[in-house]
């Protein structure tokens, strides 16, 4: 999922005013290409989260937003929403008494021309102008844009090509980041400059194939900052990403970090040893995070004798306390590390919310997964708390067999686990254990693939117990078994990632197929 966050809209807009004060900013838009009744939503960045602070509706091709802003500089984004589809966001810098005019003849919101009396807006818009050609092309891949323009034949073709080829989208996105880095090298260090440094640093984690190149170039820029800029909020976050701590993996012991609860009391995870711990990393700006809270409470109540649920907020302390007091109800442990997403969350190499981590009573990390679906938590716990043994390695007649392989990330909503991998020169066979809710089938796309740590994509070549593209139904206990067969692994492969289909829901990441020395059964 390359879209970083899904924002809550109606929950926040009505109650956000207490975080903001004072003089009104006027934002006027003449947007003739946008149909009437389209919502215009203004979000304010508060740490890493977005908060809806104003909303208007397009009428006769116009909108007008009046919003109070305090004495400082506010970083905001303007979005359009129509029939459940949301545009990309237009970054706007606001100061008290700012006057902003938008005149647009297209639905490419992210690159709309902005006339503003805020100096920081002109500075930021240099980055927009340098990248407008690529950003407009990428916006054709946005559902809102597709809906508004109705897609002419040529634009539909280019958009469908983008949707079908994730590597094209990634390479275009990286091209904009490289241009931005060139701009950083030419411009003086300001608040906008530091915001852009943080933004690029966060995004390089989404593009593994390019991360080393991007990280190296940003490290060179970061090292030239003075101490004050390095110690700014943006500088601290950039440093944490550019020089990341060691990753935590399944099988590691969870570190004993310190947290605070909503009353200011301090806690550590070691005080909960002896029970299973379910960590829920959440953000107030993530709709799925908020939707998960009732089920988290129910899950804890049903398993109170053996499980403790801890919701760890990734918001800054101000936003976390405001959200907890005003628009989210959290009936489980509500903690914060006060490091936003640069603390324990970062060590799990996570990139979206909600992210869940299951820890055994002995403190061992048993599983990590992202996203929430109703009814999934019990299945995830059942899947990952079952005894399945440590990885076992054996070889016979040219076939390498890895039972119970370790992996870093299971993003299948508790529905799939890997029982065994069989590796030979003829192919790579993945044997799955299925654990699903009764009456809900599983379907694996014929476009399923493996990707090696070197970036080689291996195609699906066969199956056993399941027909790709057709529904697979578990037994009366909700369990089942099937196998998928892929092309042979390159000899030097250390890890692989399973993907159900390009852009599909199911994935299991960084499955280790080498360096299993501590688990060797046969030499």
MOURLIN-V401151 format. One record per residue. N is the residue number from 1. RES is the residue in one small letter. PSI is psi in whole degrees, 0 to 359 (999 if undefined). Layout:
BEGIN
[[N/RES/PSI] [N/RES/PSI]]
END
This chain:
BEGIN
[[1/x/110] [2/x/348] [3/x/119] [4/x/314] [5/x/149] [6/x/125] [7/x/144] [8/x/134] [9/x/285] [10/x/335] [11/x/325] [12/x/327] [13/x/318] [14/x/333] [15/x/7] [16/x/347] [17/x/334] [18/x/344] [19/x/350] [20/x/158] [21/x/172] [22/x/224] [23/x/142] [24/x/141] [25/x/139] [26/x/124] [27/x/114] [28/x/141] [29/x/132] [30/x/103] [31/x/77] [32/x/338] [33/x/354] [34/x/127] [35/x/150] [36/x/154] [37/x/1] [38/x/132] [39/x/141] [40/x/118] [41/x/128] [42/x/124] [43/x/142] [44/x/134] [45/x/128] [46/x/95] [47/x/230] [48/x/359] [49/x/160] [50/x/140] [51/x/125] [52/x/123] [53/x/349] [54/x/154] [55/x/143] [56/x/175] [57/x/138] [58/x/126] [59/x/125] [60/x/38] [61/x/15] [62/x/154] [63/x/161] [64/x/125] [65/x/131] [66/x/122] [67/x/136] [68/x/141] [69/x/140] [70/x/194] [71/x/351] [72/x/192] [73/x/129] [74/x/131] [75/x/120] [76/x/168] [77/x/139] [78/x/128] [79/x/155] [80/x/145] [81/x/132] [82/x/125] [83/x/44] [84/x/2] [85/x/139] [86/x/139] [87/x/171] [88/x/162] [89/x/145] [90/x/118] [91/x/129] [92/x/130] [93/x/131] [94/x/144] [95/x/162] [96/x/137] [97/x/19] [98/x/146] [99/x/120] [100/x/132] [101/x/136] [102/x/125] [103/x/117] [104/x/138] [105/x/8] [106/x/168] [107/x/16] [108/x/76] [109/x/320] [110/x/333] [111/x/18] [112/x/145] [113/x/133] [114/x/128] [115/x/121] [116/x/149] [117/x/14] [118/x/116] [119/x/324] [120/x/334] [121/x/316] [122/x/320] [123/x/314] [124/x/322] [125/x/348] [126/x/321] [127/x/322] [128/x/313] [129/x/324] [130/x/330] [131/x/7] [132/x/321] [133/x/316] [134/x/318] [135/x/321] [136/x/322] [137/x/317] [138/x/328] [139/x/340] [140/x/340] [141/x/2] [142/x/133] [143/x/323] [144/x/313] [145/x/315] [146/x/319] [147/x/317] [148/x/314] [149/x/353] [150/x/359] [151/x/94] [152/x/165] [153/x/316] [154/x/317] [155/x/324] [156/x/321] [157/x/312] [158/x/323] [159/x/317] [160/x/326] [161/x/320] [162/x/314] [163/x/324] [164/x/343] [165/x/95] [166/x/327] [167/x/327] [168/x/313] [169/x/316] [170/x/315] [171/x/323] [172/x/317] [173/x/318] [174/x/324] [175/x/320] [176/x/323] [177/x/321] [178/x/321] [179/x/318] [180/x/320] [181/x/319] [182/x/321] [183/x/319] [184/x/324] [185/x/341] [186/x/341] [187/x/154] [188/x/156] [189/x/119] [190/x/183] [191/x/316] [192/x/318] [193/x/313] [194/x/323] [195/x/317] [196/x/322] [197/x/314] [198/x/316] [199/x/313] [200/x/317] [201/x/315] [202/x/320] [203/x/336] [204/x/338] [205/x/346] [206/x/355] [207/x/79] [208/x/319] [209/x/340] [210/x/358] [211/x/322] [212/x/316] [213/x/312] [214/x/316] [215/x/318] [216/x/317] [217/x/321] [218/x/326] [219/x/319] [220/x/320] [221/x/315] [222/x/319] [223/x/338] [224/x/358] [225/x/151] [226/x/171] [227/x/323] [228/x/318] [229/x/323] [230/x/328] [231/x/1] [232/x/164] [233/x/313] [234/x/321] [235/x/320] [236/x/317] [237/x/316] [238/x/318] [239/x/318] [240/x/328] [241/x/319] [242/x/335] [243/x/68] [244/x/150] [245/x/168] [246/x/139] [247/x/147] [248/x/136] [249/x/162] [250/x/131] [251/x/341] [252/x/160] [253/x/132] [254/x/133] [255/x/156] [256/x/68] [257/x/167] [258/x/140] [259/x/164] [260/x/151] [261/x/181] [262/x/340] [263/x/1] [264/x/1] [265/x/146] [266/x/144] [267/x/160] [268/x/158] [269/x/335] [270/x/336] [271/x/349] [272/x/9] [273/x/144] [274/x/347] [275/x/157] [276/x/143] [277/x/129] [278/x/110] [279/x/132] [280/x/102] [281/x/120] [282/x/164] [283/x/140] [284/x/340] [285/x/7] [286/x/116] [287/x/317] [288/x/324] [289/x/313] [290/x/320] [291/x/336] [292/x/342] [293/x/316] [294/x/319] [295/x/327] [296/x/317] [297/x/315] [298/x/318] [299/x/317] [300/x/318] [301/x/320] [302/x/339] [303/x/31] [304/x/334] [305/x/347] [306/x/351] [307/x/139] [308/x/129] [309/x/131] [310/x/119] [311/x/117] [312/x/112] [313/x/138] [314/x/3] [315/x/158] [316/x/167] [317/x/323] [318/x/311] [319/x/321] [320/x/312] [321/x/320] [322/x/314] [323/x/316] [324/x/328] [325/x/338] [326/x/323] [327/x/4] [328/x/143] [329/x/117] [330/x/110] [331/x/17] [332/x/183] [333/x/124] [334/x/99] [335/x/165] [336/x/138] [337/x/348] [338/x/33] [339/x/16] [340/x/232] [341/x/23] [342/x/13] [343/x/235] [344/x/322] [345/x/315] [346/x/325] [347/x/341] [348/x/3] [349/x/38] [350/x/159] [351/x/14] [352/x/169] [353/x/153] [354/x/146] [355/x/133] [356/x/142] [357/x/129] [358/x/129] [359/x/134] [360/x/166] [361/x/340] [362/x/0] [363/x/9] [364/x/135] [365/x/118] [366/x/331] [367/x/157] [368/x/135] [369/x/160] [370/x/155] [371/x/157] [372/x/135] [373/x/141] [374/x/131] [375/x/3] [376/x/336] [377/x/318] [378/x/321] [379/x/322] [380/x/316] [381/x/316] [382/x/319] [383/x/312] [384/x/346] [385/x/352] [386/x/149] [387/x/118] [388/x/0] [389/x/166] [390/x/163] [391/x/139] [392/x/135] [393/x/133] [394/x/162] [395/x/134] [396/x/131] [397/x/40] [398/x/5] [399/x/121] [400/x/129] [401/x/123] [402/x/108] [403/x/143] [404/x/52] [405/x/148] [406/x/151] [407/x/165] [408/x/333] [409/x/118] [410/x/108] [411/x/57] [412/x/17] [413/x/34] [414/x/10] [415/x/334] [416/x/145] [417/x/159] [418/x/121] [419/x/323] [420/x/147] [421/x/130] [422/x/119] [423/x/126] [424/x/175] [425/x/348] [426/x/343] [427/x/180] [428/x/116] [429/x/124] [430/x/119] [431/x/119] [432/x/146] [433/x/126] [434/x/137] [435/x/102] [436/x/157] [437/x/137] [438/x/137] [439/x/354] [440/x/112] [441/x/164] [442/x/140] [443/x/131] [444/x/127] [445/x/145] [446/x/345] [447/x/9] [448/x/151] [449/x/166] [450/x/145] [451/x/129] [452/x/167] [453/x/342] [454/x/359] [455/x/5] [456/x/129] [457/x/127] [458/x/129] [459/x/154] [460/x/129] [461/x/351] [462/x/176] [463/x/165] [464/x/120] [465/x/355] [466/x/147] [467/x/112] [468/x/135] [469/x/349] [470/x/163] [471/x/136] [472/x/128] [473/x/132] [474/x/171] [475/x/189] [476/x/344] [477/x/0] [478/x/17] [479/x/165] [480/x/176] [481/x/142] [482/x/168] [483/x/146] [484/x/138] [485/x/131] [486/x/174] [487/x/162] [488/x/146] [489/x/142] [490/x/148] [491/x/327] [492/x/10] [493/x/131] [494/x/326] [495/x/158] [496/x/158] [497/x/131] [498/x/131] [499/x/131] [500/x/328] [501/x/156] [502/x/120] [503/x/4] [504/x/173] [505/x/318] [506/x/133] [507/x/148] [508/x/119] [509/x/148] [510/x/57] [511/x/120] [512/x/125] [513/x/2] [514/x/174] [515/x/46] [516/x/32] [517/x/319] [518/x/349] [519/x/3] [520/x/131] [521/x/316] [522/x/139] [523/x/999]]
END
